[in-house]
């Protein structure tokens, strides 16, 4: 039998923040659905306000992780950015 007191694993700051970021993504997804499918305008407004707050929390976690090097993001080459702008600017 395994002794539960000897099998304890601790999460580090990085794992806790990754979990927080994943959780915020799911929370925002839910509020986005609720706001989009709500028939009551005051309730929709409330959901959109909450969604905005959840996005701000998500952005804070993302920025903190990125500043610590835990969420590296590569810059897109300017040529690809320009090509994407041109492509979407031509769409009606």
N, C-alpha and C positions, 0 to 999 in steps of 0.2 A: 504494500500500500504506500502511496506517495504522501509524504508529510506536506500539507499545504503551506506550512510556515517556512519551509525550505525552498519552495518553488516560486517565490515572489520575484516578479520582474518589475523594474521601475521604468517608466517612460521618461525620456530626456525632454528637454525643452523643445527640440526639433520635432519629435514625435507628437508632443502635445499641441504644438502649433499646426502641424499638418492635420491632425484630427480636427482642430478648431476650424481650419480653412475648409476642409471637406464638409464639416457640419454647416458652416455658413452657406456654402454652395447649395446644399439641400434645403436649408431654411428659405433662402431666397427663391429657389425654384418653386417651393410651395406657395409662398406669398404671391409670386408672379401668376401662378395658376388661379389662385383665389381672386386676385384683382381682375384678371382677364375674364373670369366667368361669373362675376358678381352682378346681380341685377339692381341692387340698391346703390345709388350714387354716393350717399354718405359713407356706406360701408366700403365701397370701392376706393374712395378717397383715403379712408383710414388704412386700408391694405396697401395702397401705393405709398403712403407716408411710412408705414412700417417697412415696406420693401426698400425704400430709400435708405432708411437707417441700417437695415441688414447689409445693403451694399457697402455702406460706409464702414461697417465693422469688418466686412470681408476685405475691403481695400486696405484697412489698417493692418490686418494680419498679413496680407500679401506683402505689403511694403516692408513690414518688420522682418518677415522671412527673407525677402530679397536683399535687404540691407545686411543681413547676417550671412549671405551667400547660400542660403538653404533653398532658394527658388530662383536659380539662374535663368535669365531670359536673354536669348540672343537677339541682337538687332537685325532687322531685315536689311538686305542690301538696298541702297537707294534706287537702283535700277528696277528691282521688283516692286518697290513701293510706287514708283512712277508708273509702271505698267499697270498695276492694280487701279490706281487713280484714273488713268486714261480709260481703262476697260469699263469701270463703273460710271464714269462721267458720260459715256456714250449711251447708257441704257435709258430708256424712256421713263 
